[in-house]
Amino acid sequence: MDDVRVLVVVEDDADMRMLVRIMFDADPRLEVVGEATTANEAVEVARSNDPGLIILDHFIEGDVMGLEAAPMLKEAAPHAKIILFTSHELSVEAAREPAIDAYLSKSNLHMLLPTAQQLVGLEPAT
């Protein structure tokens, strides 16, 4: 299987962006191709990079929140799987949004990489 291009979209928390990037760097099959702090930036990065996976926080900068941005991102990158990754309890809302492929609380950070690998059809890295 080809490497998977990953677009990381998180809030304005630079430490969380770095943590997610480090986590994905642990699997050489996953390539982080961009980061964004707003929905508009994320759509542009998704359009220009055609990622296979998008990590999306709900509370991002700007007027559009993650749940609202998900359909725009799916339109910009139709084949991308989207993980709503947030510190807020939005599992019900995420389940109702067809553009969201998985929901994960930031309290389960250790599950982000395995969830991403599973969504894109990769076996866990050894």
N, C-alpha and C positions, 0 to 999 in steps of 0.2 A: 504494500500500500504506500502511496505517496505521502510525503510529509503534509501535515495539516497547518495551514496558515491561521493564526489566532489573532484576533483583534481584542485587546483588553480595554474595556470601558469601565471605569470606576469613577467615583466622586472625585472631588478635588484633593483627596487624601493621597499625597505623593508616596507616603510610606506603604499604603495598601497596594498602590500600583507596582511599587518595587517588589513587594512581597509576592504578589501574583506573578510578576515576570520571573523572579527567581524560581518559583515553584514550577513554572512551565519550562524554564531553561533546563530543568532536571531531566526532561524527556526530549532527546534530540529529534524526535519525529514531529515535535510541535514547535512552530516558529512564531514568535510574537512579532507582528508586522506593524502594529500601531497602537497608540493610546489616545484617548480623548477624555475630556472632562465635561463636555456638553453633548446633548443629542445631535445638534447640528454638526459639530466636529465629527462625531461618531459616524453619522451617515456619510459624510465626505470620505472619511478614512475607509469605511466599508466599501463604498462605491469604487474607490481607486485601488483597493487591495484584494477584493474578492475573498474574504476570509471564510474558512470552513467552520469557524467557531467564534462566538462573541460572548464575552463575559460582561454582564451589564448590571451595574448597581442601580437601585431605584432612585435614591436621592443624589442626583448628579446636578452640577451647576446649570443654571439657565431656567427657562420657563417650562421645559418639557421634562417630565420625570421618566424613569426607566420603563415602567409599564406602558406609558404613552409612546415612548420611543421605539419599543420593540417592533410594532408593525412597520414603521419607517425603515428600521434596520433590515427587516426581512425583505422589504421591497428593494432596498439597495444591494443586498446580498442574499438572494433567494435560497441558495443552497446552504447557508450558514445555520448552524444550530446555535440557539441562544440560551445561555444560562443566566437567569436572574439571580444575582449574588448580592444579598443585602443583609443588613443587620436588623431589618424590620420584619415582623411577621406578616408576610404577604403570600403565603402558600395558596390560600383560596383564590385570591385575585390572580396569581400567576397561573393557576390551573384553568382559569376562565379565559385567559388570553392565548389564542391559538398560536401567536408568534413566539411564545415562550416554550422552549423544549424541556427545560428543567428549572427547578427552583432550589436554591441552596442558601441556607443562613450562613452569615459570616462566622457564627459560633462553631460551624462545622468546616472551617477552613481546610482541615486535613482531608476532607472529601472532595475538594474542588478538582484536583488533578485526576483522581479516579473517575469522577463523574464526567469530566470532559473527555477522557480517553474512551469511556463507554459510549458516550453520545456520538463520537466520530468513528466508532468501530475499531479502536485500537486496543490491543491487549495491554494490560499494565506493563510498564517498563520494568525490566529486571536489573 
